[in-house]
Amino acid sequence: MAEEETILLTQEAYDKLQDELKHRQGEYRDEITERIAAARAEGDLSENGGYQAAREEQGKNEGRINELIVKLRNAKILKAPKAGMVGNGSVVTLELAGSEQIYVLGSRDIAVATDYDVISPESPIGAAIMGHKKGDKVSYKAPNGKEISVDIKDAQPLK
């Protein structure tokens, strides 16, 4: 069995994923089951679009439940770096290509707890800013080979 990857989440992201799991295992699962039963009662299942759609939705829901269980089992609550430092769980303000942009540095799973766009620490820009601090100027090589300069204007822990 392949080793499962640790997922870094903020407490808020972890809580939201837990809430989603509870919803999908409870009332949403029950709702789908009721739709399947109602469609089954209509008769001929081979030509029953409502039945087929409900069964498909049931499969998607069960898949998402399994995905959430694995993520939550492998989750590690991250402690965001102090203000001014860039790391997993930081909200960073960058001057990039002449404009100021705000991102969260972390996994895409953190996105459930924020309205900001997320930058992966493994991406070229994420790797370039990781470990730096407010006021630093860094550069990274874009996938097209162009060198891009970035000014770190601010870094705050994600709350």
KEKE-3310 file (N, C-alpha, C; in steps of 0.2 Angstrom, whole numbers, plus 5000, padded with zeros to 4 digits):
npx = (5004:5003:5012:5003:5000:5004:4993:4993:4984:4974:4967:4954:4951:4952:4941:4930:4931:4928:4915:4909:4910:4902:4890:4889:4889:4877:4863:4864:4867:4855:4845:4849:4846:4833:4828:4832:4824:4811:4812:4814:4802:4794:4795:4800:4817:4827:4824:4823:4827:4828:4831:4844:4851:4851:4858:4870:4874:4874:4885:4895:4895:4898:4911:4917:4915:4924:4936:4937:4938:4951:4959:4956:4961:4974:4978:4987:4988:4993:5004:5004:5017:5025:5020:5025:5034:5036:5027:5020:5003:5003:4996:5000:5006:5010:5020:5019:5022:5020:5008:4999:4995:4986:4988:4986:4998:5000:4992:4980:4969:4967:4961:4947:4944:4946:4945:4954:4966:4976:4993:5003:5016:5025:5025:5034:5034:5029:5039:5050:5046:5045:5050:5055:5054:5044:5047:5057:5065:5063:5066:5060:5060:5050:5038:5040:5053:5056:5063:5056:5053:5049:5041:5040:5027:5020:5016:5006:4999:4987:4971)
npy = (4994:5011:5025:5037:5054:5068:5080:5097:5108:5122:5125:5130:5126:5112:5110:5114:5104:5093:5096:5096:5082:5076:5081:5075:5062:5061:5069:5072:5060:5053:5060:5057:5044:5043:5049:5039:5029:5034:5035:5022:5017:5021:5012:5003:5003:5003:5013:5024:5040:5048:5039:5034:5046:5049:5038:5040:5052:5047:5039:5048:5056:5046:5044:5056:5056:5046:5052:5063:5057:5051:5062:5069:5060:5060:5073:5087:5099:5115:5127:5143:5154:5167:5184:5193:5184:5172:5157:5140:5143:5156:5172:5181:5196:5202:5210:5209:5208:5222:5224:5223:5209:5197:5182:5165:5155:5138:5121:5116:5112:5120:5131:5130:5137:5150:5165:5169:5167:5152:5148:5135:5128:5121:5126:5136:5150:5149:5141:5150:5161:5155:5154:5167:5185:5199:5213:5207:5204:5193:5182:5171:5157:5156:5144:5146:5150:5163:5175:5181:5194:5197:5206:5205:5211:5210:5198:5188:5178:5166:5167)
npz = (5000:4996:5003:5012:5010:5020:5025:5026:5036:5041:5057:5055:5041:5043:5052:5043:5033:5041:5045:5032:5029:5039:5035:5022:5026:5033:5032:5018:5012:5016:5009:4996:4996:4998:4986:4977:4981:4979:4965:4961:4965:4954:4944:4930:4929:4920:4911:4918:4921:4932:4942:4938:4938:4952:4957:4952:4958:4971:4970:4968:4980:4989:4985:4988:5002:5005:5001:5009:5022:5021:5019:5031:5041:5038:5040:5047:5058:5054:5061:5058:5052:5061:5061:5047:5042:5029:5026:5026:5027:5028:5024:5011:5004:4989:4977:4961:4944:4943:4950:4965:4974:4983:4992:4999:5006:5004:5004:4992:4999:5010:5005:5007:5018:5016:5006:4998:4984:4982:4984:4980:4990:4983:4970:4958:4961:4975:4981:4979:4988:5000:5017:5017:5021:5026:5015:5008:4992:4980:4966:4953:4942:4929:4922:4908:4907:4909:4920:4935:4945:4962:4975:4992:5001:5013:5026:5034:5047:5043:5048)
capx = (5000:5007:5011:4998:5004:5002:4990:4994:4978:4973:4961:4947:4950:4950:4934:4926:4931:4924:4908:4907:4910:4896:4884:4888:4887:4871:4857:4864:4866:4848:4842:4850:4843:4826:4827:4833:4818:4806:4813:4813:4794:4791:4795:4806:4823:4831:4823:4821:4832:4829:4835:4851:4855:4852:4863:4876:4875:4876:4892:4900:4895:4902:4918:4919:4916:4931:4942:4937:4940:4958:4962:4956:4965:4981:4979:4991:4986:4999:5005:5007:5023:5024:5018:5031:5037:5032:5027:5013:4998:5004:4993:5006:5004:5016:5020:5020:5021:5017:5002:4999:4991:4986:4988:4988:5003:4998:4989:4973:4964:4967:4956:4940:4944:4948:4942:4960:4968:4981:4999:5007:5023:5030:5025:5040:5033:5029:5046:5054:5045:5044:5055:5057:5050:5041:5052:5062:5064:5065:5064:5059:5060:5043:5038:5042:5060:5057:5065:5051:5054:5043:5042:5035:5025:5017:5015:5002:4996:4980:4966)
capy = (5000:5017:5029:5042:5060:5072:5086:5103:5112:5126:5122:5132:5122:5105:5110:5114:5098:5089:5098:5093:5075:5075:5083:5070:5055:5061:5072:5072:5053:5051:5063:5054:5037:5045:5050:5033:5025:5037:5034:5015:5016:5023:5006:5002:5006:5004:5019:5029:5045:5051:5034:5034:5052:5048:5033:5043:5056:5043:5037:5054:5057:5041:5045:5062:5054:5042:5057:5067:5053:5050:5069:5071:5055:5062:5080:5089:5106:5119:5133:5148:5157:5174:5190:5196:5178:5168:5150:5137:5146:5163:5177:5185:5202:5202:5215:5205:5211:5229:5225:5220:5203:5193:5174:5161:5149:5131:5116:5118:5110:5126:5135:5129:5141:5157:5168:5171:5162:5148:5146:5129:5129:5117:5130:5140:5156:5147:5139:5156:5166:5151:5156:5174:5189:5205:5217:5204:5204:5187:5180:5164:5156:5154:5138:5148:5151:5170:5177:5185:5197:5197:5210:5203:5217:5208:5191:5187:5171:5165:5166)
capz = (5000:4995:5009:5011:5011:5026:5022:5031:5036:5047:5061:5052:5036:5046:5054:5038:5030:5046:5044:5025:5030:5043:5031:5017:5029:5036:5029:5011:5010:5017:5004:4990:4997:4997:4979:4974:4983:4975:4958:4961:4965:4948:4940:4925:4931:4914:4907:4923:4921:4939:4946:4936:4941:4959:4958:4950:4963:4977:4969:4969:4987:4993:4983:4991:5009:5006:5000:5016:5027:5020:5021:5039:5044:5036:5041:5052:5059:5054:5065:5053:5055:5064:5056:5043:5039:5024:5027:5025:5031:5028:5019:5008:4999:4984:4971:4955:4938:4944:4954:4972:4974:4990:4991:5005:5004:5007:5000:4990:5004:5014:5001:5010:5024:5014:5000:4994:4980:4986:4980:4983:4992:4978:4964:4957:4966:4982:4983:4980:4993:5006:5022:5017:5026:5023:5013:5004:4985:4977:4960:4952:4935:4927:4917:4901:4907:4911:4927:4937:4952:4967:4981:4998:5004:5019:5027:5041:5048:5041:5054)
cpx = (5004:5006:5007:5002:5000:4999:4990:4987:4978:4967:4954:4946:4948:4943:4929:4925:4927:4917:4905:4906:4904:4890:4883:4886:4880:4865:4858:4864:4859:4844:4842:4846:4836:4824:4828:4827:4812:4806:4812:4805:4791:4791:4801:4812:4828:4830:4821:4827:4834:4833:4842:4854:4856:4857:4870:4878:4877:4883:4897:4900:4899:4910:4921:4920:4923:4937:4942:4940:4948:4961:4962:4960:4973:4983:4983:4989:4992:4998:5008:5012:5021:5023:5025:5035:5033:5033:5021:5008:4998:4999:4998:5003:5011:5015:5023:5018:5017:5011:5003:4993:4992:4984:4989:4993:5001:4995:4982:4967:4963:4961:4949:4939:4946:4945:4948:4962:4974:4987:5002:5014:5028:5030:5032:5039:5033:5035:5051:5053:5045:5051:5058:5053:5048:5047:5057:5060:5067:5063:5064:5059:5053:5044:5041:5049:5061:5058:5060:5053:5048:5045:5037:5033:5023:5016:5012:5000:4989:4976:4960)
cpy = (5006:5021:5035:5049:5064:5078:5092:5107:5117:5123:5124:5127:5114:5105:5110:5108:5093:5090:5095:5086:5073:5076:5077:5063:5055:5063:5071:5065:5051:5054:5059:5047:5038:5046:5044:5029:5027:5035:5026:5013:5017:5017:5005:5006:5007:5010:5025:5034:5047:5046:5034:5040:5051:5043:5036:5048:5053:5041:5042:5056:5052:5042:5051:5060:5051:5047:5061:5063:5052:5057:5070:5066:5057:5069:5081:5097:5110:5125:5138:5152:5164:5179:5192:5190:5174:5160:5147:5140:5153:5167:5182:5190:5203:5207:5211:5208:5218:5230:5221:5215:5199:5186:5171:5156:5143:5127:5119:5117:5116:5131:5135:5134:5148:5159:5170:5165:5159:5147:5140:5131:5126:5121:5134:5147:5154:5145:5145:5161:5162:5153:5163:5178:5195:5210:5214:5204:5197:5186:5173:5163:5153:5148:5140:5150:5159:5171:5182:5188:5198:5201:5207:5209:5216:5201:5191:5180:5171:5163:5163)
cpz = (5000:5002:5008:5013:5016:5022:5028:5030:5042:5051:5058:5046:5038:5048:5049:5034:5034:5045:5037:5026:5034:5039:5026:5020:5032:5032:5021:5009:5011:5011:4997:4990:4996:4990:4975:4975:4979:4968:4957:4961:4959:4943:4936:4926:4925:4910:4912:4924:4929:4943:4944:4938:4948:4961:4957:4955:4970:4976:4970:4976:4991:4991:4987:4999:5010:5006:5007:5021:5027:5022:5028:5043:5043:5038:5047:5052:5059:5058:5060:5056:5057:5059:5053:5040:5035:5025:5025:5030:5032:5022:5017:5003:4995:4979:4965:4949:4938:4947:4960:4972:4981:4989:4998:5002:5008:5002:4998:4995:5009:5011:5004:5015:5022:5007:4995:4989:4984:4981:4984:4984:4987:4971:4964:4961:4973:4984:4984:4986:5000:5011:5021:5021:5022:5021:5009:4997:4983:4970:4959:4944:4933:4922:4910:4901:4909:4918:4929:4944:4956:4973:4987:5002:5011:5020:5034:5041:5046:5047:5052)
residu = (MET:ALA:GLU:GLU:GLU:THR:ILE:LEU:LEU:THR:GLN:GLU:ALA:TYR:ASP:LYS:LEU:GLN:ASP:GLU:LEU:LYS:HIS:ARG:GLN:GLY:GLU:TYR:ARG:ASP:GLU:ILE:THR:GLU:ARG:ILE:ALA:ALA:ALA:ARG:ALA:GLU:GLY:ASP:LEU:SER:GLU:ASN:GLY:GLY:TYR:GLN:ALA:ALA:ARG:GLU:GLU:GLN:GLY:LYS:ASN:GLU:GLY:ARG:ILE:ASN:GLU:LEU:ILE:VAL:LYS:LEU:ARG:ASN:ALA:LYS:ILE:LEU:LYS:ALA:PRO:LYS:ALA:GLY:MET:VAL:GLY:ASN:GLY:SER:VAL:VAL:THR:LEU:GLU:LEU:ALA:GLY:SER:GLU:GLN:ILE:TYR:VAL:LEU:GLY:SER:ARG:ASP:ILE:ALA:VAL:ALA:THR:ASP:TYR:ASP:VAL:ILE:SER:PRO:GLU:SER:PRO:ILE:GLY:ALA:ALA:ILE:MET:GLY:HIS:LYS:LYS:GLY:ASP:LYS:VAL:SER:TYR:LYS:ALA:PRO:ASN:GLY:LYS:GLU:ILE:SER:VAL:ASP:ILE:LYS:ASP:ALA:GLN:PRO:LEU:LYS)
# end
